[in-house]
Structure formats: structure tokens, C-alpha cells
């Protein structure tokens, strides 16, 4: 099953880590892609693609997008993420994570939008029962997760009017990532810096970025084949394997062929100690499964940062 080249897709968050890889794939398979530009947008990840996509400025209003571009599907990756809550972030997070995508939905429905693919987070779940499946209770870890849950409740109310998927992401990593755990360790290792970490016993479900892109493509393929208009599905998007921070360091050491200068600290009292996804639903319903092992994903990520430093 392939996506028709006639499909037009609006991608939010296109200049971000996952967004950059996603529009790269969409353009490569011949889709017509539009992206949104904010005054502070950093297009450095997607400079090589800008001549292949349509760019709309948010300052001109979202209405302009739907008036000048036929949007078949919205692929919603934009988000305002803050791990730890701060009172000053509340209004901005509500605007970015709830008000903005709700407006997209409303305009899309008025313009015969066919489908909306949303991105959530495992931080929405109560992670006390493992592996975490889609029927787990919600217990949002932070205000960010609360805004994602709030938007999902809006989404479900539109499920009689268009086809909707939500992917709850676990711990993504890969090339062009922000300065998170795996790229931080790799970059410090390459520059021979000391790496200060917690005790390293925390276990997370790491998923390589190209596996995430594959899942979005699978969802688009499935949606484009649906005869009905009106559905809602939620999927966990992870590897389904818990991997400790110490194991991540070991894998990086194996691929670099040297020991890292790591200073292990105290256990983190703020983080979830162990979490991993039950991915049986996405395997069954979207025929998707991860293609990259942690070794393969980290090898590709190291290669990227090595070339970047040359």
C-alpha cells in the first residue's frame, strides 16, 4: 500500500527534530507538503527542503493556508514542551498545545479535511503498570502532558467528522535531535568531555526517529484507504523494550570503541524510574513495527554527529 502522490499534507512543527525527518520522507515519496513559519522559526534542519515545500507564515493567519492550499491531511508535530512546570509557561502552553491545533481542526473541517494525525506523549499515562498499553489510566506527569490530554479530548469530539489518529510517543532519539540524553552523551563523548549523569538505572523506551516516521507514513496510508469518514485511534509509539541509561552508555562505547568519561551520580527522584510501551496494538492495526535496534539507531546517530563535527 502506497500513499497517493496527489495527497496534500500540512505539517506543523516541520522545522523540529521529528518534523524535519517526516517532511524529508513525504517529499521523497512525492507528496505535496505545506509547512508553517513562525517569526522565530529555525529552518536550519530543513534548508535543503525549503524549495520543495509550500511555506505559510502563521502571522498571516491560518485561514490563508486553507484558502491557498488544499489540505487533505494535517500531520501535527508542533508542540511547546517544558518538562518541569513553571507558572509563567501556562498561557503559552495552552495557546500552543490546545488553542492552535483546535483552530487548525475547525478550519480543516470547514475545508473538507480528510484526516488529522496528532502527536501525544507517554507522560500522559499512569506508568505504574508495565508495559503501558493504550487502555492505561491517565496520570499526567506535568502541565505539558495535561495540555496534550486536553487537546486529545477535543480531537475525540471531532471523530464523527474526520479520521483521527494520536500517537503517544515514548523516548525518541536520532540525528538532528535537540540536546537530549542520547545526543548529549554522543556529542560530549566525541569532544572528550566528562559526562555527568544520574545513577544510570532509569529505564526508558527509546525509539529511533526513522521508525517514528515510518509509523506516520503507515497511518497516512491507512487513512487514505478508509471508506468511512469519522474514526479515532490512539497508538503507543515506542520500541517496547526498556533500556537503562547505563546500557545506552555501553552501546555508545561499543560503537566508539572507547570508554567514556562518565561520572555517575545519585538516582533521579524526579523521573519515572522504568517505563516501556505495549506496542501490540500498532503492530496489529497499522502493520508497523520498529526496524532499528538500539545499536543500529545509535550507530546512525553517532555517524551524523561525527560528520557534523568535521
C-alpha positions as CSV (number, residue, x, y, z in Angstrom):
1,X,0.0,0.0,0.0
2,X,1.4,3.4,-1.0
3,X,0.4,7.0,-0.4
4,X,-1.0,8.6,-3.5
5,X,1.2,11.4,-4.9
6,X,-2.0,13.5,-5.2
7,X,-2.2,13.8,-1.4
8,X,-1.6,17.3,0.1
9,X,-0.4,17.4,3.7
10,X,0.0,20.3,6.1
11,X,2.8,19.5,8.6
12,X,3.1,21.5,11.8
13,X,6.4,21.5,13.6
14,X,8.2,20.8,10.3
15,X,11.4,22.5,11.4
16,X,11.7,20.4,14.5
17,X,13.6,17.2,15.1
18,X,10.9,14.7,14.1
19,X,9.2,17.1,11.7
20,X,12.4,17.5,9.6
21,X,12.7,13.8,9.1
22,X,9.0,13.5,8.4
23,X,8.8,16.1,5.6
24,X,12.0,14.7,4.1
25,X,10.2,11.4,3.7
26,X,7.0,12.9,2.5
27,X,8.8,15.0,-0.2
28,X,10.9,11.9,-1.2
29,X,7.7,9.9,-1.9
30,X,6.1,12.7,-3.9
31,X,3.5,14.2,-1.5
32,X,2.6,17.9,-1.8
33,X,3.7,19.4,1.6
34,X,2.9,22.7,3.2
35,X,4.6,23.9,6.4
36,X,4.1,26.8,8.8
37,X,6.6,29.5,9.6
38,X,6.6,31.5,12.9
39,X,8.7,34.6,13.5
40,X,11.2,32.6,15.5
41,X,11.3,29.5,13.2
42,X,14.7,28.0,12.8
43,X,14.8,26.3,9.4
44,X,18.4,25.0,9.6
45,X,17.3,21.3,9.8
46,X,15.2,21.7,6.6
47,X,17.1,24.2,4.5
48,X,17.7,21.5,1.8
49,X,13.9,21.0,1.5
50,X,12.5,24.6,1.5
51,X,12.4,24.8,-2.3
52,X,10.2,21.6,-2.3
53,X,7.5,22.7,0.1
54,X,5.0,25.5,0.4
55,X,5.6,27.9,3.3
56,X,2.9,29.8,5.0
57,X,3.5,32.4,7.7
58,X,1.4,32.0,10.9
59,X,1.4,35.8,11.2
60,X,-0.8,36.0,8.1
61,X,-3.4,33.7,9.7
62,X,-4.2,30.1,9.4
63,X,-7.2,30.9,7.2
64,X,-4.7,31.9,4.4
65,X,-3.3,28.3,4.4
66,X,-6.7,26.7,3.7
67,X,-7.6,29.4,1.2
68,X,-4.5,28.8,-0.8
69,X,-3.6,25.2,-0.3
70,X,-5.8,22.1,-0.5
71,X,-5.2,20.3,2.8
72,X,-6.1,16.6,2.7
73,X,-4.4,15.7,6.0
74,X,-2.8,17.6,8.9
75,X,0.2,15.9,10.5
76,X,0.5,17.7,13.8
77,X,4.0,17.6,15.3
78,X,4.3,21.2,16.7
79,X,4.4,21.4,20.5
80,X,5.6,23.6,23.3
81,X,7.4,21.3,25.6
82,X,8.6,22.1,29.1
83,X,9.5,19.1,31.3
84,X,9.1,20.9,34.6
85,X,6.2,23.2,35.4
86,X,6.6,27.0,35.7
87,X,3.6,29.4,36.3
88,X,4.9,31.7,33.6
89,X,4.6,29.0,30.9
90,X,0.9,28.2,31.4
91,X,-0.7,30.7,28.9
92,X,1.9,29.9,26.2
93,X,1.5,26.2,26.6
94,X,-2.3,26.4,26.4
95,X,-2.1,28.5,23.2
96,X,0.5,26.3,21.5
97,X,-0.8,22.9,22.6
98,X,-4.6,23.4,22.7
99,X,-5.8,26.6,21.1
100,X,-3.6,26.5,18.0
101,X,-4.4,22.9,17.0
102,X,-8.1,23.3,17.8
103,X,-8.2,26.2,15.4
104,X,-6.5,24.0,12.8
105,X,-9.2,21.4,13.3
106,X,-12.0,23.9,12.9
107,X,-10.6,25.4,9.7
108,X,-9.8,21.9,8.4
109,X,-13.3,20.7,8.8
110,X,-14.7,23.8,7.0
111,X,-12.3,22.9,4.2
112,X,-13.1,19.2,3.8
113,X,-10.1,17.9,5.7
114,X,-9.9,14.1,5.5
115,X,-7.7,13.3,8.4
116,X,-5.7,14.6,11.3
117,X,-2.7,12.8,12.8
118,X,-1.8,14.0,16.3
119,X,1.3,13.6,18.5
120,X,1.0,12.9,22.2
121,X,3.4,11.7,24.9
122,X,3.8,8.8,27.3
123,X,3.9,11.4,30.0
124,X,0.1,11.4,29.8
125,X,-0.1,7.8,31.3
126,X,0.0,6.3,34.7
127,X,3.2,4.3,34.2
128,X,2.9,2.2,37.3
129,X,1.7,-0.9,35.4
130,X,4.1,-2.2,32.8
131,X,4.2,-2.5,29.9
132,X,2.0,0.6,29.4
133,X,-0.9,-0.1,27.0
134,X,-3.4,2.3,25.4
135,X,-6.1,1.5,28.0
136,X,-3.9,2.5,30.9
137,X,-5.2,5.2,33.2
138,X,-4.0,8.8,32.5
139,X,-1.9,10.5,35.2
140,X,-0.2,13.4,33.5
141,X,3.4,13.9,34.7
142,X,3.4,17.7,34.1
143,X,1.4,20.6,32.7
144,X,2.7,19.8,29.2
145,X,1.1,16.3,29.4
146,X,-2.1,17.9,30.7
147,X,-2.3,20.2,27.7
148,X,-1.8,17.2,25.4
149,X,-4.6,15.3,27.1
150,X,-6.9,18.3,26.9
151,X,-6.3,18.6,23.1
152,X,-7.0,14.9,22.7
153,X,-10.4,15.3,24.3
154,X,-11.1,18.0,21.7
155,X,-9.9,15.7,19.0
156,X,-12.2,12.8,20.0
157,X,-15.2,15.2,19.8
158,X,-14.4,15.6,16.1
159,X,-14.1,11.9,15.4
160,X,-17.6,11.8,13.7
161,X,-16.4,14.3,11.1
162,X,-12.9,13.1,10.1
163,X,-10.4,10.3,10.6
164,X,-8.1,10.9,13.5
165,X,-5.0,9.1,14.9
166,X,-3.0,10.1,18.0
167,X,0.5,8.6,18.5
168,X,1.7,8.7,22.1
169,X,5.5,8.9,21.7
170,X,7.9,7.3,24.2
171,X,11.6,8.4,24.1
172,X,12.6,9.5,20.5
173,X,16.2,9.9,19.5
174,X,18.3,10.3,16.4
175,X,20.0,12.7,14.0
176,X,19.2,16.4,14.4
177,X,17.7,15.8,17.8
178,X,17.6,18.5,20.5
179,X,20.2,18.4,23.2
180,X,18.6,15.4,25.0
181,X,20.1,12.4,26.6
182,X,21.5,10.3,23.7
183,X,22.8,13.2,21.5
184,X,24.2,14.9,24.6
185,X,26.2,11.8,25.5
186,X,27.4,11.3,22.0
187,X,28.4,14.9,21.4
188,X,30.3,15.1,24.8
189,X,31.9,11.7,24.0
190,X,33.1,12.9,20.6
191,X,34.6,16.1,22.2
192,X,36.2,14.0,25.0
193,X,34.3,15.8,27.7
194,X,33.3,14.5,31.1
195,X,29.7,13.3,31.2
196,X,27.8,13.8,34.4
197,X,24.7,11.6,34.8
198,X,22.4,10.3,37.5
199,X,23.0,6.7,38.7
200,X,22.0,5.5,35.3
201,X,19.5,2.9,36.4
202,X,16.5,4.7,34.9
203,X,15.0,2.6,32.1
204,X,13.2,4.2,29.1
205,X,11.7,3.1,25.9
206,X,13.9,4.6,23.2
207,X,12.6,4.8,19.6
208,X,14.7,5.8,16.6
209,X,13.4,8.7,14.6
210,X,13.1,6.9,11.3
211,X,10.8,4.3,13.0
212,X,8.6,7.2,14.1
213,X,8.5,8.5,10.5
214,X,7.5,5.0,9.3
215,X,4.6,5.0,11.7
216,X,3.3,8.3,10.5
217,X,3.5,7.1,6.9
218,X,1.7,3.9,7.8
219,X,-1.1,6.0,9.4
220,X,-1.4,8.2,6.3
221,X,-1.6,5.0,4.1
222,X,-4.3,3.5,6.3
223,X,-6.3,6.8,6.4
224,X,-6.1,7.2,2.6
225,X,-7.6,3.8,2.1
226,X,-10.6,4.2,4.6
227,X,-14.0,4.3,3.0
228,X,-15.6,5.9,6.1
229,X,-15.2,9.5,7.3
230,X,-15.1,9.5,11.1
231,X,-12.8,7.4,13.3
232,X,-10.5,7.8,16.2
233,X,-7.5,5.6,17.1
234,X,-4.7,6.0,19.6
235,X,-1.4,4.2,19.4
236,X,1.7,3.8,21.6
237,X,4.8,4.6,19.6
238,X,7.9,3.0,21.2
239,X,10.2,0.1,20.8
240,X,8.5,-1.9,23.6
241,X,11.9,-2.5,25.3
242,X,13.1,-0.9,28.5
243,X,16.8,0.2,28.2
244,X,18.7,1.7,31.1
245,X,20.9,4.8,30.8
246,X,23.9,2.7,31.7
247,X,23.1,0.4,28.7
248,X,22.9,3.4,26.4
249,X,26.4,4.5,27.6
250,X,27.6,0.9,27.0
251,X,26.2,0.9,23.4
252,X,27.8,4.2,22.6
253,X,31.1,3.0,24.0
254,X,30.9,-0.1,21.8
255,X,30.3,1.9,18.7
256,X,33.0,4.5,19.5
257,X,35.5,1.7,20.5
258,X,36.5,3.5,23.7
259,X,35.4,4.1,27.3
260,X,33.5,7.3,28.1
261,X,34.5,9.6,30.9
262,X,31.2,9.2,32.9
263,X,30.6,10.5,36.4
264,X,27.6,8.6,37.9
265,X,25.6,10.5,40.4
266,X,22.6,9.9,42.6
267,X,19.3,8.4,41.5
268,X,16.9,10.9,39.9
269,X,13.9,11.4,42.2
270,X,12.0,13.5,39.6
271,X,12.0,11.0,36.7
272,X,9.9,7.9,36.1
273,X,12.2,5.0,37.1
274,X,11.1,2.5,34.5
275,X,8.7,2.8,31.5
276,X,8.1,1.0,28.3
277,X,5.3,0.6,25.8
278,X,3.0,-2.3,24.9
279,X,3.1,-1.9,21.1
280,X,0.9,-4.8,20.2
281,X,-2.0,-2.5,19.0
282,X,0.1,-0.6,16.5
283,X,1.6,-3.8,15.2
284,X,-1.8,-5.3,14.7
285,X,-3.8,-2.4,13.4
286,X,-1.1,-0.5,11.3
287,X,1.1,-3.4,10.5
288,X,4.0,-1.3,11.9
289,X,6.9,-2.5,14.0
290,X,10.3,-0.9,14.7
291,X,13.0,-1.6,12.2
292,X,16.0,-0.2,14.1
293,X,17.6,-1.8,17.1
294,X,19.2,0.5,19.7
295,X,22.6,-0.5,18.2
296,X,21.5,0.5,14.7
297,X,19.9,3.7,15.7
298,X,22.8,4.8,17.9
299,X,25.3,3.9,15.1
300,X,23.5,6.2,12.7
301,X,23.2,8.9,15.2
302,X,27.0,8.8,16.0
303,X,27.7,8.9,12.3
304,X,25.7,12.1,11.9
305,X,27.4,13.9,14.8
306,X,30.8,12.7,13.7
307,X,30.3,14.3,10.2
308,X,28.8,17.4,11.7
309,X,32.0,18.0,13.8
310,X,34.3,17.6,10.8
